Amino acid sequence: MTLSPTCTPRPRSGASSVASRSTPWRGCLDLEATDEDVRDEFVKAGIEEDVEDEIENWRNQGRLPAIHDSIKRTKALDWLVENATVTEVDEDRRGRRRPDETDSATEE
């Protein structure tokens, strides 16, 4: 999976579904949800018998795209965790002043 160098993550304007609005990385990463990924999701959810029938039921009800989007989001987050550069900021020191700094309002 690679990140497109020209990608600017942002939600699509006029996105009509929650899944479309919640995937600003769409098009940035080469992500896909394979049939095996979908089957694995159903097994993880506790559906061990008739997995293919249940997948077909979801497909017929128009709910399968939500599973695909969930798998892609998970893959994107996994990629981010593996590839992100983390910079720590000391929040306690961020708002503090050095001892030699004074507030001009308090000096008057």
Summary of the structure (lengths in Angstrom):
residues: 108
radius of gyration: 22.8
end to end distance: 60.4
largest distance: 78.7
contacts: 195
relative contact order: 0.12
helix: 48%
strand: 3%
